[in-house]
Amino acid sequence: MFADRARIYVKSGKGGDGHVSFRREKYVPAGGPDGGDGGRGGDVIFEVDEGLNTLVDYRNIRKYKAEDGEPGGKKNCRGKDGGDIVLKVPPGTVIKEAESGKVITDMSGDNRRYILLKGGRGGSGNQHYATSTMQAPKYAQPGQPAKELNLLLELKVIADVGLVGLPNVGKSTFLSRVTNAKPKIANYHFTTLNPNLGVVDLDGSNGFVIADIPGLIEGASEGVGLGHEFLRHIERTKVIIHIVDAAGTEGRDPVADIYAINRELEAYNPDIARRPQVIAANKIDVIFDRENSPVEAIKAEFEPKGISVYPISAVSGEGMKELLYRVNEMLKEIGEETTMFAQEFFPETDIYGASDEPYTVAYDEENDEYVISGPRVEKMLGYTNLDSEKGFTFFQNFLKSSGILKELEDLGIEDGDTVRMYGHGFNYYR
């Protein structure tokens, strides 16, 4: 079975807890704290595997979890980091947040490896909390929680050219003649169930990749039949070859057929409908009256609109060379860059941007510093990379939007004062 869509659950590893312990050695009556740090939780990573062409493995196994970090130990022993989990996907897989449908990343082009969820940071052992006034701290930082997401994986075929057309117009025959692909061909409506890929080799040219998008029907853009499942594969193509039964062997009007399919493309995604298109007027081998050929009616209708029409026979090969070289020229004009889907969902900031968990803001007179604590703040510290400019800006915005900055100002904080949060010290400036 060809599987091009799957819904899965992923979870990174929890950070190991920091340890609370004290040196207990002979002749060392007050050895001080020696609790080690917890290990980092494992990441959830996606990697492209060129040997895969479906998502069928993710239909069978739907839950994936990285390893948790180990807790710290005595004698400053750091806990072992949790192992990452690496999920292999075929090139062209788009990873989305399941509920919103927003794109997280597109595993295409140069994007071969993507860290989707980072594991929780390990907690600091009590050795880090010793001060001149508190030399035996009995507190250690817990490891940061794991992150989790429900994902929708969609495989969008990477091809330069897409073949579209109503059922039985000869797309599979066309593909089998011009490439090394061997699609299954039968005289039934909607016979092609899988997008078939093939490489077109042309003399004096690099050639291109072509995909037979399964036969569309009217209503496909509304999900009739398997419309959405198949239209998804045309989203990356740069040029569309619209194959039509010019001979009308099934009693249909070829001009009306072309308009019907273009309406489906427009309804599904207007951007696709605007892509460069050529019309392959197929089955001219069964048109016996060449002087009154229906191909002329197709040309009269679409060539004034800038759409070239090429009479061809997928069975005999007549007209195929001219069509393929024209398509190759169009691809050269467009360029080689792969169509990629922009990121719309950012796990680092979008998952945990809102929370109603409590926090406290207080002034510590003994140490002359302002202390912010609570599970909400602790989680945000774990989810945010403060070493990056983006992460630090995000954390500042969190402090402002949550009302923490206002509470600090109400307590009388001034520029240069120290703010402490779970082992992190900051100087406050407006």
NORNORRA-V262217 format. One record per residue. N is the residue number from 1. RES is the residue in three letters. SS is DSSP state (H for helix, E for strand, C for the rest). PHI is phi in radians with two decimals (999 if undefined). D_CENTER is the distance of its C-alpha to the mean C-alpha in Angstrom with 2 decimals. Layout:
BEGIN
n=N res=RES ss=SS phi=PHI d_center=D_CENTER
n=N res=RES ss=SS phi=PHI d_center=D_CENTER
END
This chain:
BEGIN
n=1 res=MET ss=C phi=999 d_center=22.70
n=2 res=PHE ss=C phi=-1.46 d_center=19.66
n=3 res=ALA ss=C phi=-1.99 d_center=16.68
n=4 res=ASP ss=C phi=-2.03 d_center=13.61
n=5 res=ARG ss=E phi=-2.65 d_center=12.35
n=6 res=ALA ss=E phi=-2.70 d_center=12.55
n=7 res=ARG ss=E phi=-1.99 d_center=12.66
n=8 res=ILE ss=E phi=-2.36 d_center=13.01
n=9 res=TYR ss=E phi=-2.04 d_center=14.25
n=10 res=VAL ss=E phi=-2.23 d_center=13.69
n=11 res=LYS ss=E phi=-2.56 d_center=16.17
n=12 res=SER ss=C phi=-1.42 d_center=17.05
n=13 res=GLY ss=C phi=-1.51 d_center=20.73
n=14 res=LYS ss=C phi=-1.32 d_center=23.40
n=15 res=GLY ss=C phi=-1.25 d_center=25.44
n=16 res=GLY ss=C phi=-1.22 d_center=28.99
n=17 res=ASP ss=C phi=-1.29 d_center=31.83
n=18 res=GLY ss=C phi=-1.20 d_center=34.28
n=19 res=HIS ss=C phi=-1.87 d_center=37.78
n=20 res=VAL ss=C phi=-1.90 d_center=41.12
n=21 res=SER ss=C phi=-2.76 d_center=44.08
n=22 res=PHE ss=E phi=-2.35 d_center=47.13
n=23 res=ARG ss=C phi=-1.11 d_center=49.04
n=24 res=ARG ss=C phi=-2.30 d_center=51.96
n=25 res=GLU ss=E phi=-2.17 d_center=54.07
n=26 res=LYS ss=C phi=-1.07 d_center=57.80
n=27 res=TYR ss=C phi=1.21 d_center=59.43
n=28 res=VAL ss=E phi=-2.17 d_center=56.29
n=29 res=PRO ss=C phi=-1.17 d_center=57.17
n=30 res=ALA ss=C phi=-2.36 d_center=54.37
n=31 res=GLY ss=C phi=-1.26 d_center=51.58
n=32 res=GLY ss=C phi=1.50 d_center=48.91
n=33 res=PRO ss=E phi=-1.24 d_center=45.33
n=34 res=ASP ss=C phi=-2.45 d_center=43.42
n=35 res=GLY ss=C phi=-1.25 d_center=40.38
n=36 res=GLY ss=C phi=-1.47 d_center=37.36
n=37 res=ASP ss=C phi=-1.41 d_center=33.74
n=38 res=GLY ss=C phi=-1.35 d_center=31.12
n=39 res=GLY ss=C phi=-1.38 d_center=28.43
n=40 res=ARG ss=C phi=-1.30 d_center=24.79
n=41 res=GLY ss=C phi=-1.28 d_center=22.42
n=42 res=GLY ss=C phi=-1.25 d_center=19.90
n=43 res=ASP ss=C phi=-1.58 d_center=16.23
n=44 res=VAL ss=E phi=-1.78 d_center=13.25
n=45 res=ILE ss=E phi=-2.17 d_center=11.70
n=46 res=PHE ss=E phi=-1.88 d_center=9.37
n=47 res=GLU ss=E phi=-2.32 d_center=11.20
n=48 res=VAL ss=E phi=-1.41 d_center=11.54
n=49 res=ASP ss=C phi=-2.11 d_center=14.79
n=50 res=GLU ss=C phi=-1.11 d_center=16.57
n=51 res=GLY ss=C phi=-1.39 d_center=18.84
n=52 res=LEU ss=C phi=-1.75 d_center=16.49
n=53 res=ASN ss=C phi=-2.36 d_center=16.14
n=54 res=THR ss=C phi=-2.48 d_center=15.35
n=55 res=LEU ss=C phi=-1.87 d_center=13.65
n=56 res=VAL ss=C phi=-1.06 d_center=17.20
n=57 res=ASP ss=H phi=-1.07 d_center=17.35
n=58 res=TYR ss=H phi=-1.45 d_center=15.00
n=59 res=ARG ss=H phi=-1.39 d_center=17.42
n=60 res=ASN ss=H phi=-1.60 d_center=20.19
n=61 res=ILE ss=C phi=-2.06 d_center=18.93
n=62 res=ARG ss=C phi=-2.02 d_center=16.85
n=63 res=LYS ss=E phi=-2.12 d_center=17.48
n=64 res=TYR ss=E phi=-2.39 d_center=16.57
n=65 res=LYS ss=E phi=-2.41 d_center=18.26
n=66 res=ALA ss=C phi=-1.40 d_center=18.98
n=67 res=GLU ss=C phi=-1.38 d_center=22.67
n=68 res=ASP ss=C phi=-1.37 d_center=24.55
n=69 res=GLY ss=C phi=-1.32 d_center=26.55
n=70 res=GLU ss=C phi=-1.41 d_center=30.28
n=71 res=PRO ss=C phi=-1.15 d_center=32.77
n=72 res=GLY ss=C phi=-1.23 d_center=35.02
n=73 res=GLY ss=C phi=-2.28 d_center=38.58
n=74 res=LYS ss=C phi=-1.22 d_center=42.09
n=75 res=LYS ss=C phi=0.97 d_center=43.38
n=76 res=ASN ss=C phi=1.07 d_center=40.26
n=77 res=CYS ss=C phi=-1.32 d_center=38.23
n=78 res=ARG ss=C phi=-1.50 d_center=34.50
n=79 res=GLY ss=C phi=-1.19 d_center=32.38
n=80 res=LYS ss=C phi=-1.25 d_center=30.19
n=81 res=ASP ss=C phi=-1.19 d_center=26.45
n=82 res=GLY ss=C phi=-1.30 d_center=24.28
n=83 res=GLY ss=C phi=-1.28 d_center=22.45
n=84 res=ASP ss=C phi=-1.25 d_center=18.69
n=85 res=ILE ss=E phi=-1.98 d_center=16.80
n=86 res=VAL ss=E phi=-1.91 d_center=14.78
n=87 res=LEU ss=E phi=-1.81 d_center=12.66
n=88 res=LYS ss=E phi=-1.55 d_center=12.87
n=89 res=VAL ss=E phi=-2.36 d_center=10.71
n=90 res=PRO ss=C phi=-1.25 d_center=11.89
n=91 res=PRO ss=C phi=-1.04 d_center=10.99
n=92 res=GLY ss=C phi=1.70 d_center=9.11
n=93 res=THR ss=E phi=-1.36 d_center=6.67
n=94 res=VAL ss=E phi=-1.81 d_center=3.77
n=95 res=ILE ss=E phi=-1.80 d_center=2.81
n=96 res=LYS ss=E phi=-2.15 d_center=5.27
n=97 res=GLU ss=E phi=-1.29 d_center=8.47
n=98 res=ALA ss=C phi=-1.11 d_center=10.97
n=99 res=GLU ss=C phi=-1.24 d_center=13.92
n=100 res=SER ss=C phi=-1.55 d_center=12.94
n=101 res=GLY ss=C phi=1.33 d_center=10.28
n=102 res=LYS ss=C phi=-1.39 d_center=8.69
n=103 res=VAL ss=E phi=-1.29 d_center=5.26
n=104 res=ILE ss=E phi=-1.65 d_center=4.38
n=105 res=THR ss=E phi=-2.77 d_center=2.74
n=106 res=ASP ss=E phi=-2.04 d_center=3.86
n=107 res=MET ss=E phi=-1.45 d_center=6.17
n=108 res=SER ss=C phi=-2.41 d_center=9.09
n=109 res=GLY ss=C phi=1.03 d_center=12.30
n=110 res=ASP ss=C phi=-1.48 d_center=13.20
n=111 res=ASN ss=C phi=-1.43 d_center=9.94
n=112 res=ARG ss=C phi=-1.72 d_center=11.35
n=113 res=ARG ss=E phi=-2.55 d_center=11.05
n=114 res=TYR ss=E phi=-2.45 d_center=9.05
n=115 res=ILE ss=E phi=-1.48 d_center=10.99
n=116 res=LEU ss=E phi=-1.40 d_center=9.13
n=117 res=LEU ss=E phi=-2.25 d_center=12.55
n=118 res=LYS ss=C phi=-1.49 d_center=15.82
n=119 res=GLY ss=C phi=-1.20 d_center=18.92
n=120 res=GLY ss=C phi=-1.17 d_center=21.83
n=121 res=ARG ss=C phi=-1.27 d_center=24.44
n=122 res=GLY ss=C phi=-1.22 d_center=27.77
n=123 res=GLY ss=C phi=-1.33 d_center=30.63
n=124 res=SER ss=C phi=-1.40 d_center=33.59
n=125 res=GLY ss=C phi=-1.27 d_center=36.86
n=126 res=ASN ss=H phi=-1.19 d_center=40.05
n=127 res=GLN ss=H phi=-1.05 d_center=41.24
n=128 res=HIS ss=H phi=-1.40 d_center=39.11
n=129 res=TYR ss=H phi=-1.86 d_center=40.89
n=130 res=ALA ss=C phi=-1.30 d_center=44.44
n=131 res=THR ss=C phi=-2.26 d_center=46.29
n=132 res=SER ss=C phi=-1.14 d_center=49.91
n=133 res=THR ss=C phi=-1.74 d_center=50.56
n=134 res=MET ss=C phi=-2.36 d_center=48.50
n=135 res=GLN ss=C phi=-1.57 d_center=49.00
n=136 res=ALA ss=C phi=-2.29 d_center=48.10
n=137 res=PRO ss=C phi=-1.14 d_center=44.82
n=138 res=LYS ss=C phi=-1.83 d_center=44.03
n=139 res=TYR ss=C phi=-2.10 d_center=40.46
n=140 res=ALA ss=C phi=-2.28 d_center=37.28
n=141 res=GLN ss=C phi=-1.40 d_center=33.75
n=142 res=PRO ss=C phi=-1.23 d_center=31.60
n=143 res=GLY ss=C phi=-1.17 d_center=28.27
n=144 res=GLN ss=C phi=-1.24 d_center=25.26
n=145 res=PRO ss=C phi=-1.13 d_center=23.55
n=146 res=ALA ss=C phi=-1.30 d_center=20.39
n=147 res=LYS ss=C phi=-1.96 d_center=17.15
n=148 res=GLU ss=E phi=-2.44 d_center=15.58
n=149 res=LEU ss=E phi=-2.67 d_center=12.81
n=150 res=ASN ss=E phi=-1.67 d_center=12.49
n=151 res=LEU ss=E phi=-2.06 d_center=9.16
n=152 res=LEU ss=E phi=-2.02 d_center=8.68
n=153 res=LEU ss=E phi=-1.73 d_center=7.42
n=154 res=GLU ss=E phi=-2.25 d_center=8.28
n=155 res=LEU ss=E phi=-1.64 d_center=9.80
n=156 res=LYS ss=C phi=-1.95 d_center=10.77
n=157 res=VAL ss=C phi=-0.94 d_center=13.72
n=158 res=ILE ss=C phi=-1.61 d_center=14.21
n=159 res=ALA ss=C phi=-2.51 d_center=17.78
n=160 res=ASP ss=C phi=-1.30 d_center=19.99
n=161 res=VAL ss=E phi=-2.24 d_center=22.12
n=162 res=GLY ss=E phi=-1.99 d_center=21.80
n=163 res=LEU ss=E phi=-1.69 d_center=24.92
n=164 res=VAL ss=E phi=-2.22 d_center=25.56
n=165 res=GLY ss=C phi=2.74 d_center=28.72
n=166 res=LEU ss=E phi=-1.17 d_center=30.48
n=167 res=PRO ss=C phi=-1.01 d_center=31.26
n=168 res=ASN ss=C phi=1.15 d_center=33.94
n=169 res=VAL ss=C phi=-1.62 d_center=33.95
n=170 res=GLY ss=C phi=1.86 d_center=33.56
n=171 res=LYS ss=H phi=-1.13 d_center=29.93
n=172 res=SER ss=H phi=-1.12 d_center=29.93
n=173 res=THR ss=H phi=-1.11 d_center=33.33
n=174 res=PHE ss=H phi=-1.02 d_center=32.17
n=175 res=LEU ss=H phi=-1.11 d_center=29.23
n=176 res=SER ss=H phi=-1.16 d_center=31.54
n=177 res=ARG ss=H phi=-1.39 d_center=34.09
n=178 res=VAL ss=H phi=-1.67 d_center=32.03
n=179 res=THR ss=C phi=-2.33 d_center=29.69
n=180 res=ASN ss=C phi=-1.60 d_center=29.94
n=181 res=ALA ss=C phi=-1.25 d_center=27.91
n=182 res=LYS ss=C phi=-2.21 d_center=30.01
n=183 res=PRO ss=C phi=-1.22 d_center=28.70
n=184 res=LYS ss=C phi=-1.34 d_center=30.78
n=185 res=ILE ss=C phi=-2.16 d_center=33.01
n=186 res=ALA ss=C phi=-2.61 d_center=35.19
n=187 res=ASN ss=C phi=-1.56 d_center=37.05
n=188 res=TYR ss=C phi=-2.34 d_center=35.21
n=189 res=HIS ss=C phi=-1.10 d_center=33.16
n=190 res=PHE ss=C phi=1.06 d_center=29.42
n=191 res=THR ss=C phi=-1.26 d_center=30.15
n=192 res=THR ss=C phi=-1.42 d_center=26.96
n=193 res=LEU ss=C phi=-1.83 d_center=24.36
n=194 res=ASN ss=C phi=-2.05 d_center=21.80
n=195 res=PRO ss=C phi=-1.16 d_center=20.34
n=196 res=ASN ss=E phi=-1.71 d_center=22.59
n=197 res=LEU ss=E phi=-1.82 d_center=21.77
n=198 res=GLY ss=E phi=-2.64 d_center=24.63
n=199 res=VAL ss=E phi=-1.87 d_center=25.62
n=200 res=VAL ss=E phi=-1.62 d_center=28.38
n=201 res=ASP ss=C phi=-1.76 d_center=30.85
n=202 res=LEU ss=C phi=-2.11 d_center=33.21
n=203 res=ASP ss=C phi=-1.11 d_center=36.29
n=204 res=GLY ss=C phi=1.32 d_center=35.98
n=205 res=SER ss=C phi=-2.55 d_center=32.25
n=206 res=ASN ss=C phi=-1.34 d_center=28.98
n=207 res=GLY ss=C phi=1.33 d_center=28.06
n=208 res=PHE ss=E phi=-2.79 d_center=24.67
n=209 res=VAL ss=E phi=-1.70 d_center=22.25
n=210 res=ILE ss=E phi=-2.20 d_center=22.96
n=211 res=ALA ss=E phi=-2.17 d_center=21.47
n=212 res=ASP ss=E phi=-1.50 d_center=23.70
n=213 res=ILE ss=C phi=-1.40 d_center=21.89
n=214 res=PRO ss=C phi=-0.89 d_center=23.94
n=215 res=GLY ss=C phi=-0.90 d_center=26.85
n=216 res=LEU ss=E phi=-1.55 d_center=26.16
n=217 res=ILE ss=C phi=-2.25 d_center=28.61
n=218 res=GLU ss=C phi=-1.10 d_center=29.57
n=219 res=GLY ss=C phi=1.69 d_center=27.60
n=220 res=ALA ss=H phi=-1.06 d_center=24.38
n=221 res=SER ss=H phi=-1.16 d_center=22.50
n=222 res=GLU ss=H phi=-1.69 d_center=23.74
n=223 res=GLY ss=C phi=1.58 d_center=22.47
n=224 res=VAL ss=C phi=-1.11 d_center=25.89
n=225 res=GLY ss=C phi=1.10 d_center=25.93
n=226 res=LEU ss=C phi=-1.99 d_center=22.48
n=227 res=GLY ss=H phi=-0.90 d_center=21.71
n=228 res=HIS ss=H phi=-1.10 d_center=18.20
n=229 res=GLU ss=H phi=-1.07 d_center=17.22
n=230 res=PHE ss=H phi=-1.58 d_center=18.65
n=231 res=LEU ss=H phi=-1.08 d_center=18.00
n=232 res=ARG ss=H phi=-0.99 d_center=14.22
n=233 res=HIS ss=H phi=-1.34 d_center=15.03
n=234 res=ILE ss=H phi=-1.62 d_center=16.94
n=235 res=GLU ss=C phi=-1.17 d_center=14.38
n=236 res=ARG ss=C phi=-1.63 d_center=14.04
n=237 res=THR ss=C phi=-1.15 d_center=17.79
n=238 res=LYS ss=C phi=-1.65 d_center=20.08
n=239 res=VAL ss=E phi=-2.30 d_center=23.32
n=240 res=ILE ss=E phi=-1.97 d_center=24.34
n=241 res=ILE ss=E phi=-1.70 d_center=27.44
n=242 res=HIS ss=E phi=-1.69 d_center=28.93
n=243 res=ILE ss=E phi=-1.59 d_center=31.34
n=244 res=VAL ss=E phi=-2.31 d_center=34.20
n=245 res=ASP ss=E phi=-1.39 d_center=37.28
n=246 res=ALA ss=C phi=-1.14 d_center=39.82
n=247 res=ALA ss=C phi=-1.37 d_center=42.69
n=248 res=GLY ss=C phi=1.06 d_center=41.82
n=249 res=THR ss=C phi=-1.14 d_center=42.63
n=250 res=GLU ss=C phi=-1.88 d_center=41.45
n=251 res=GLY ss=C phi=1.42 d_center=43.30
n=252 res=ARG ss=C phi=-1.70 d_center=40.40
n=253 res=ASP ss=C phi=-1.52 d_center=40.60
n=254 res=PRO ss=H phi=-1.05 d_center=38.18
n=255 res=VAL ss=H phi=-1.12 d_center=37.96
n=256 res=ALA ss=H phi=-1.13 d_center=37.08
n=257 res=ASP ss=H phi=-1.08 d_center=34.47
n=258 res=ILE ss=H phi=-1.10 d_center=32.69
n=259 res=TYR ss=H phi=-1.12 d_center=32.72
n=260 res=ALA ss=H phi=-1.10 d_center=31.47
n=261 res=ILE ss=H phi=-1.19 d_center=28.33
n=262 res=ASN ss=H phi=-1.12 d_center=27.70
n=263 res=ARG ss=H phi=-1.13 d_center=28.05
n=264 res=GLU ss=H phi=-1.15 d_center=25.32
n=265 res=LEU ss=H phi=-1.11 d_center=22.95
n=266 res=GLU ss=H phi=-1.11 d_center=24.02
n=267 res=ALA ss=H phi=-1.21 d_center=23.59
n=268 res=TYR ss=H phi=-1.32 d_center=20.07
n=269 res=ASN ss=C phi=-2.78 d_center=18.78
n=270 res=PRO ss=H phi=-0.99 d_center=21.53
n=271 res=ASP ss=H phi=-1.11 d_center=19.62
n=272 res=ILE ss=H phi=-1.16 d_center=19.67
n=273 res=ALA ss=H phi=-1.10 d_center=23.35
n=274 res=ARG ss=C phi=-1.55 d_center=24.13
n=275 res=ARG ss=C phi=-1.18 d_center=22.95
n=276 res=PRO ss=E phi=-0.98 d_center=25.99
n=277 res=GLN ss=E phi=-2.38 d_center=27.65
n=278 res=VAL ss=E phi=-2.17 d_center=30.61
n=279 res=ILE ss=E phi=-1.82 d_center=32.64
n=280 res=ALA ss=E phi=-1.77 d_center=33.89
n=281 res=ALA ss=E phi=-1.41 d_center=37.06
n=282 res=ASN ss=E phi=-1.51 d_center=37.33
n=283 res=LYS ss=C phi=1.20 d_center=40.30
n=284 res=ILE ss=H phi=-1.23 d_center=42.95
n=285 res=ASP ss=H phi=-1.21 d_center=44.78
n=286 res=VAL ss=H phi=-1.90 d_center=45.96
n=287 res=ILE ss=C phi=-1.64 d_center=47.02
n=288 res=PHE ss=C phi=-1.61 d_center=50.75
n=289 res=ASP ss=C phi=-1.79 d_center=51.87
n=290 res=ARG ss=H phi=-1.20 d_center=50.21
n=291 res=GLU ss=H phi=-1.22 d_center=52.39
n=292 res=ASN ss=H phi=-1.96 d_center=50.95
n=293 res=SER ss=C phi=-1.15 d_center=47.43
n=294 res=PRO ss=H phi=-1.12 d_center=44.74
n=295 res=VAL ss=H phi=-1.06 d_center=42.60
n=296 res=GLU ss=H phi=-1.11 d_center=44.76
n=297 res=ALA ss=H phi=-1.17 d_center=43.85
n=298 res=ILE ss=H phi=-1.16 d_center=40.12
n=299 res=LYS ss=H phi=-1.08 d_center=40.75
n=300 res=ALA ss=H phi=-1.08 d_center=42.89
n=301 res=GLU ss=H phi=-1.40 d_center=40.19
n=302 res=PHE ss=H phi=-1.92 d_center=37.09
n=303 res=GLU ss=H phi=-1.15 d_center=38.33
n=304 res=PRO ss=H phi=-1.08 d_center=39.72
n=305 res=LYS ss=H phi=-1.62 d_center=36.15
n=306 res=GLY ss=C phi=1.52 d_center=34.99
n=307 res=ILE ss=C phi=-1.82 d_center=33.54
n=308 res=SER ss=C phi=-1.26 d_center=35.25
n=309 res=VAL ss=E phi=-2.10 d_center=36.66
n=310 res=TYR ss=E phi=-2.09 d_center=37.39
n=311 res=PRO ss=E phi=-1.25 d_center=39.72
n=312 res=ILE ss=C phi=-2.45 d_center=38.72
n=313 res=SER ss=C phi=-2.29 d_center=39.57
n=314 res=ALA ss=C phi=-1.16 d_center=36.84
n=315 res=VAL ss=C phi=-1.39 d_center=39.73
n=316 res=SER ss=C phi=-1.58 d_center=42.11
n=317 res=GLY ss=C phi=1.60 d_center=39.72
n=318 res=GLU ss=C phi=-1.09 d_center=41.66
n=319 res=GLY ss=C phi=1.39 d_center=39.82
n=320 res=MET ss=H phi=-1.19 d_center=36.63
n=321 res=LYS ss=H phi=-1.06 d_center=37.16
n=322 res=GLU ss=H phi=-1.06 d_center=37.59
n=323 res=LEU ss=H phi=-1.10 d_center=34.44
n=324 res=LEU ss=H phi=-1.14 d_center=32.23
n=325 res=TYR ss=H phi=-1.20 d_center=33.70
n=326 res=ARG ss=H phi=-1.16 d_center=33.14
n=327 res=VAL ss=H phi=-1.11 d_center=29.44
n=328 res=ASN ss=H phi=-1.08 d_center=29.23
n=329 res=GLU ss=H phi=-1.11 d_center=30.93
n=330 res=MET ss=H phi=-1.10 d_center=28.48
n=331 res=LEU ss=H phi=-1.14 d_center=25.52
n=332 res=LYS ss=H phi=-1.12 d_center=27.46
n=333 res=GLU ss=H phi=-1.18 d_center=28.01
n=334 res=ILE ss=H phi=-1.36 d_center=24.33
n=335 res=GLY ss=C phi=1.85 d_center=23.23
n=336 res=GLU ss=C phi=-1.73 d_center=20.90
n=337 res=GLU ss=C phi=-1.11 d_center=17.72
n=338 res=THR ss=C phi=-1.26 d_center=14.62
n=339 res=THR ss=C phi=-1.20 d_center=13.19
n=340 res=MET ss=C phi=-2.14 d_center=9.74
n=341 res=PHE ss=C phi=-1.66 d_center=7.92
n=342 res=ALA ss=C phi=-1.24 d_center=8.73
n=343 res=GLN ss=C phi=-1.24 d_center=7.41
n=344 res=GLU ss=C phi=-2.11 d_center=9.35
n=345 res=PHE ss=C phi=-2.19 d_center=9.21
n=346 res=PHE ss=C phi=-2.02 d_center=10.57
n=347 res=PRO ss=H phi=-0.95 d_center=11.36
n=348 res=GLU ss=H phi=-1.05 d_center=14.35
n=349 res=THR ss=H phi=-2.02 d_center=16.05
n=350 res=ASP ss=H phi=-1.45 d_center=14.84
n=351 res=ILE ss=C phi=-1.27 d_center=15.54
n=352 res=TYR ss=C phi=-2.07 d_center=19.06
n=353 res=GLY ss=C phi=-1.23 d_center=20.16
n=354 res=ALA ss=C phi=-2.20 d_center=22.90
n=355 res=SER ss=C phi=-2.82 d_center=25.44
n=356 res=ASP ss=C phi=-1.94 d_center=29.06
n=357 res=GLU ss=C phi=-1.23 d_center=30.09
n=358 res=PRO ss=C phi=-1.31 d_center=33.34
n=359 res=TYR ss=C phi=-2.65 d_center=34.14
n=360 res=THR ss=E phi=-2.27 d_center=37.45
n=361 res=VAL ss=E phi=-2.22 d_center=38.69
n=362 res=ALA ss=E phi=-2.52 d_center=42.12
n=363 res=TYR ss=E phi=-1.79 d_center=44.48
n=364 res=ASP ss=E phi=-1.70 d_center=45.79
n=365 res=GLU ss=C phi=-1.13 d_center=49.30
n=366 res=GLU ss=C phi=-1.07 d_center=50.06
n=367 res=ASN ss=C phi=-1.74 d_center=47.25
n=368 res=ASP ss=C phi=0.91 d_center=47.14
n=369 res=GLU ss=E phi=-2.64 d_center=43.43
n=370 res=TYR ss=E phi=-1.71 d_center=41.12
n=371 res=VAL ss=E phi=-2.04 d_center=39.11
n=372 res=ILE ss=E phi=-1.97 d_center=35.94
n=373 res=SER ss=E phi=-2.53 d_center=34.97
n=374 res=GLY ss=C phi=2.18 d_center=33.42
n=375 res=PRO ss=H phi=-1.05 d_center=30.38
n=376 res=ARG ss=H phi=-1.11 d_center=28.32
n=377 res=VAL ss=H phi=-1.20 d_center=28.95
n=378 res=GLU ss=H phi=-1.10 d_center=28.58
n=379 res=LYS ss=H phi=-1.12 d_center=25.10
n=380 res=MET ss=H phi=-1.10 d_center=23.98
n=381 res=LEU ss=H phi=-1.10 d_center=25.48
n=382 res=GLY ss=H phi=-1.23 d_center=23.57
n=383 res=TYR ss=H phi=-1.43 d_center=20.16
n=384 res=THR ss=C phi=-1.95 d_center=20.89
n=385 res=ASN ss=C phi=-1.56 d_center=21.31
n=386 res=LEU ss=C phi=-1.26 d_center=24.63
n=387 res=ASP ss=C phi=-1.36 d_center=24.96
n=388 res=SER ss=C phi=-1.71 d_center=22.36
n=389 res=GLU ss=H phi=-1.07 d_center=23.49
n=390 res=LYS ss=H phi=-1.11 d_center=20.42
n=391 res=GLY ss=H phi=-1.14 d_center=20.84
n=392 res=PHE ss=H phi=-1.16 d_center=24.58
n=393 res=THR ss=H phi=-1.11 d_center=24.33
n=394 res=PHE ss=H phi=-1.06 d_center=22.07
n=395 res=PHE ss=H phi=-1.19 d_center=24.72
n=396 res=GLN ss=H phi=-1.07 d_center=27.52
n=397 res=ASN ss=H phi=-1.13 d_center=26.05
n=398 res=PHE ss=H phi=-1.09 d_center=25.83
n=399 res=LEU ss=H phi=-1.07 d_center=29.50
n=400 res=LYS ss=H phi=-1.30 d_center=30.48
n=401 res=SER ss=H phi=-1.19 d_center=28.69
n=402 res=SER ss=C phi=-1.45 d_center=29.92
n=403 res=GLY ss=C phi=1.60 d_center=33.49
n=404 res=ILE ss=H phi=-1.18 d_center=34.02
n=405 res=LEU ss=H phi=-1.08 d_center=35.10
n=406 res=LYS ss=H phi=-1.14 d_center=37.59
n=407 res=GLU ss=H phi=-1.15 d_center=39.06
n=408 res=LEU ss=H phi=-1.09 d_center=39.54
n=409 res=GLU ss=H phi=-1.16 d_center=41.34
n=410 res=ASP ss=H phi=-1.13 d_center=43.46
n=411 res=LEU ss=C phi=-1.40 d_center=44.54
n=412 res=GLY ss=C phi=1.65 d_center=45.75
n=413 res=ILE ss=C phi=-1.10 d_center=43.29
n=414 res=GLU ss=C phi=-2.22 d_center=44.13
n=415 res=ASP ss=C phi=-0.96 d_center=42.57
n=416 res=GLY ss=C phi=1.64 d_center=42.54
n=417 res=ASP ss=C phi=-1.17 d_center=42.70
n=418 res=THR ss=E phi=-1.62 d_center=40.65
n=419 res=VAL ss=E phi=-2.06 d_center=37.88
n=420 res=ARG ss=E phi=-2.10 d_center=36.93
n=421 res=MET ss=E phi=-2.44 d_center=33.98
n=422 res=TYR ss=C phi=0.83 d_center=33.79
n=423 res=GLY ss=C phi=1.53 d_center=34.96
n=424 res=HIS ss=E phi=-1.75 d_center=33.38
n=425 res=GLY ss=E phi=-1.97 d_center=35.97
n=426 res=PHE ss=E phi=-2.32 d_center=35.47
n=427 res=ASN ss=E phi=-1.67 d_center=38.00
n=428 res=TYR ss=C phi=-1.52 d_center=37.92
n=429 res=TYR ss=C phi=-2.48 d_center=38.19
n=430 res=ARG ss=C phi=-1.24 d_center=37.99
END
